Amino acid sequence: MIAKASVDKLIRKAGADRVSEDASKALAKILEEEAIDIAREAVTLAEHAGRKTVKKEDVELAVKRM
């Protein structure tokens, strides 16, 4: 799970003065689900390239493909 403090910081960077715990939990869940989808795609790209190591480029390309 993504840390509540990290999610709070993100929401505050977006302009919020206050953040409810429910809002932090909801965004954390969504971000984690999206991150897992991106990571899966990055793994697929690395495997397609014949590598076991996922590189920065795999992650960046995975984001573009989502």
mmCIF file of the C-alpha atoms, coordinates in Angstrom:
data_MODEL
# 
_entry.id   MODEL 
# 
loop_
_atom_site.group_PDB 
_atom_site.id 
_atom_site.type_symbol 
_atom_site.label_atom_id 
_atom_site.label_alt_id 
_atom_site.label_comp_id 
_atom_site.label_asym_id 
_atom_site.label_entity_id 
_atom_site.label_seq_id 
_atom_site.pdbx_PDB_ins_code 
_atom_site.Cartn_x 
_atom_site.Cartn_y 
_atom_site.Cartn_z 
_atom_site.occupancy 
_atom_site.B_iso_or_equiv 
_atom_site.pdbx_formal_charge 
_atom_site.auth_seq_id 
_atom_site.auth_comp_id 
_atom_site.auth_asym_id 
_atom_site.auth_atom_id 
_atom_site.pdbx_PDB_model_num 
ATOM 1  C CA . MET A 1 1  ? 0.000   0.000   0.000   1.00 0.00 ? 1  MET A CA 1 
ATOM 2  C CA . ILE A 1 2  ? 1.180   3.506   -0.764  1.00 0.00 ? 2  ILE A CA 1 
ATOM 3  C CA . ALA A 1 3  ? 1.892   5.512   2.389   1.00 0.00 ? 3  ALA A CA 1 
ATOM 4  C CA . LYS A 1 4  ? -0.883  7.866   3.494   1.00 0.00 ? 4  LYS A CA 1 
ATOM 5  C CA . ALA A 1 5  ? 1.612   10.674  4.090   1.00 0.00 ? 5  ALA A CA 1 
ATOM 6  C CA . SER A 1 6  ? 2.832   10.425  0.497   1.00 0.00 ? 6  SER A CA 1 
ATOM 7  C CA . VAL A 1 7  ? -0.707  10.582  -0.860  1.00 0.00 ? 7  VAL A CA 1 
ATOM 8  C CA . ASP A 1 8  ? -1.523  13.521  1.417   1.00 0.00 ? 8  ASP A CA 1 
ATOM 9  C CA . LYS A 1 9  ? 1.511   15.367  0.018   1.00 0.00 ? 9  LYS A CA 1 
ATOM 10 C CA . LEU A 1 10 ? 0.370   14.718  -3.541  1.00 0.00 ? 10 LEU A CA 1 
ATOM 11 C CA . ILE A 1 11 ? -3.128  16.033  -2.859  1.00 0.00 ? 11 ILE A CA 1 
ATOM 12 C CA . ARG A 1 12 ? -1.703  19.092  -1.087  1.00 0.00 ? 12 ARG A CA 1 
ATOM 13 C CA . LYS A 1 13 ? 0.638   19.731  -4.039  1.00 0.00 ? 13 LYS A CA 1 
ATOM 14 C CA . ALA A 1 14 ? -2.503  19.780  -6.170  1.00 0.00 ? 14 ALA A CA 1 
ATOM 15 C CA . GLY A 1 15 ? -3.775  22.669  -4.050  1.00 0.00 ? 15 GLY A CA 1 
ATOM 16 C CA . ALA A 1 16 ? -5.764  21.179  -1.148  1.00 0.00 ? 16 ALA A CA 1 
ATOM 17 C CA . ASP A 1 17 ? -5.487  22.795  2.276   1.00 0.00 ? 17 ASP A CA 1 
ATOM 18 C CA . ARG A 1 18 ? -6.945  19.791  4.060   1.00 0.00 ? 18 ARG A CA 1 
ATOM 19 C CA . VAL A 1 19 ? -7.249  16.137  3.082   1.00 0.00 ? 19 VAL A CA 1 
ATOM 20 C CA . SER A 1 20 ? -9.647  13.602  4.572   1.00 0.00 ? 20 SER A CA 1 
ATOM 21 C CA . GLU A 1 21 ? -8.435  10.121  5.419   1.00 0.00 ? 21 GLU A CA 1 
ATOM 22 C CA . ASP A 1 22 ? -11.035 8.658   3.042   1.00 0.00 ? 22 ASP A CA 1 
ATOM 23 C CA . ALA A 1 23 ? -9.703  10.790  0.194   1.00 0.00 ? 23 ALA A CA 1 
ATOM 24 C CA . SER A 1 24 ? -6.137  9.669   0.875   1.00 0.00 ? 24 SER A CA 1 
ATOM 25 C CA . LYS A 1 25 ? -7.179  6.013   1.021   1.00 0.00 ? 25 LYS A CA 1 
ATOM 26 C CA . ALA A 1 26 ? -9.215  6.276   -2.191  1.00 0.00 ? 26 ALA A CA 1 
ATOM 27 C CA . LEU A 1 27 ? -6.400  7.917   -4.141  1.00 0.00 ? 27 LEU A CA 1 
ATOM 28 C CA . ALA A 1 28 ? -3.837  5.475   -2.724  1.00 0.00 ? 28 ALA A CA 1 
ATOM 29 C CA . LYS A 1 29 ? -5.931  2.528   -3.918  1.00 0.00 ? 29 LYS A CA 1 
ATOM 30 C CA . ILE A 1 30 ? -6.325  3.994   -7.407  1.00 0.00 ? 30 ILE A CA 1 
ATOM 31 C CA . LEU A 1 31 ? -2.627  4.877   -7.676  1.00 0.00 ? 31 LEU A CA 1 
ATOM 32 C CA . GLU A 1 32 ? -1.584  1.406   -6.546  1.00 0.00 ? 32 GLU A CA 1 
ATOM 33 C CA . GLU A 1 33 ? -3.866  -0.276  -9.084  1.00 0.00 ? 33 GLU A CA 1 
ATOM 34 C CA . GLU A 1 34 ? -2.544  1.942   -11.879 1.00 0.00 ? 34 GLU A CA 1 
ATOM 35 C CA . ALA A 1 35 ? 1.071   1.361   -10.789 1.00 0.00 ? 35 ALA A CA 1 
ATOM 36 C CA . ILE A 1 36 ? 0.566   -2.411  -10.876 1.00 0.00 ? 36 ILE A CA 1 
ATOM 37 C CA . ASP A 1 37 ? -0.901  -2.194  -14.395 1.00 0.00 ? 37 ASP A CA 1 
ATOM 38 C CA . ILE A 1 38 ? 2.040   -0.081  -15.562 1.00 0.00 ? 38 ILE A CA 1 
ATOM 39 C CA . ALA A 1 39 ? 4.528   -2.424  -13.892 1.00 0.00 ? 39 ALA A CA 1 
ATOM 40 C CA . ARG A 1 40 ? 2.938   -5.460  -15.582 1.00 0.00 ? 40 ARG A CA 1 
ATOM 41 C CA . GLU A 1 41 ? 3.246   -3.789  -18.962 1.00 0.00 ? 41 GLU A CA 1 
ATOM 42 C CA . ALA A 1 42 ? 6.861   -2.819  -18.216 1.00 0.00 ? 42 ALA A CA 1 
ATOM 43 C CA . VAL A 1 43 ? 7.654   -6.439  -17.312 1.00 0.00 ? 43 VAL A CA 1 
ATOM 44 C CA . THR A 1 44 ? 6.098   -7.590  -20.581 1.00 0.00 ? 44 THR A CA 1 
ATOM 45 C CA . LEU A 1 45 ? 8.205   -5.083  -22.511 1.00 0.00 ? 45 LEU A CA 1 
ATOM 46 C CA . ALA A 1 46 ? 11.393  -6.179  -20.759 1.00 0.00 ? 46 ALA A CA 1 
ATOM 47 C CA . GLU A 1 47 ? 10.620  -9.849  -21.453 1.00 0.00 ? 47 GLU A CA 1 
ATOM 48 C CA . HIS A 1 48 ? 9.897   -9.049  -25.093 1.00 0.00 ? 48 HIS A CA 1 
ATOM 49 C CA . ALA A 1 49 ? 13.338  -7.420  -25.284 1.00 0.00 ? 49 ALA A CA 1 
ATOM 50 C CA . GLY A 1 50 ? 14.873  -10.611 -23.872 1.00 0.00 ? 50 GLY A CA 1 
ATOM 51 C CA . ARG A 1 51 ? 15.669  -9.096  -20.481 1.00 0.00 ? 51 ARG A CA 1 
ATOM 52 C CA . LYS A 1 52 ? 14.788  -10.047 -16.915 1.00 0.00 ? 52 LYS A CA 1 
ATOM 53 C CA . THR A 1 53 ? 15.560  -6.547  -15.677 1.00 0.00 ? 53 THR A CA 1 
ATOM 54 C CA . VAL A 1 54 ? 12.884  -3.879  -16.028 1.00 0.00 ? 54 VAL A CA 1 
ATOM 55 C CA . LYS A 1 55 ? 14.520  -0.619  -17.067 1.00 0.00 ? 55 LYS A CA 1 
ATOM 56 C CA . LYS A 1 56 ? 13.442  3.005   -16.883 1.00 0.00 ? 56 LYS A CA 1 
ATOM 57 C CA . GLU A 1 57 ? 12.679  2.906   -20.595 1.00 0.00 ? 57 GLU A CA 1 
ATOM 58 C CA . ASP A 1 58 ? 10.277  -0.012  -20.090 1.00 0.00 ? 58 ASP A CA 1 
ATOM 59 C CA . VAL A 1 59 ? 8.353   1.929   -17.470 1.00 0.00 ? 59 VAL A CA 1 
ATOM 60 C CA . GLU A 1 60 ? 8.231   5.070   -19.594 1.00 0.00 ? 60 GLU A CA 1 
ATOM 61 C CA . LEU A 1 61 ? 7.029   3.153   -22.643 1.00 0.00 ? 61 LEU A CA 1 
ATOM 62 C CA . ALA A 1 62 ? 4.475   1.275   -20.545 1.00 0.00 ? 62 ALA A CA 1 
ATOM 63 C CA . VAL A 1 63 ? 3.007   4.586   -19.351 1.00 0.00 ? 63 VAL A CA 1 
ATOM 64 C CA . LYS A 1 64 ? 2.718   5.822   -22.942 1.00 0.00 ? 64 LYS A CA 1 
ATOM 65 C CA . ARG A 1 65 ? 0.951   2.608   -23.961 1.00 0.00 ? 65 ARG A CA 1 
ATOM 66 C CA . MET A 1 66 ? -1.627  2.782   -21.166 1.00 0.00 ? 66 MET A CA 1 
# 
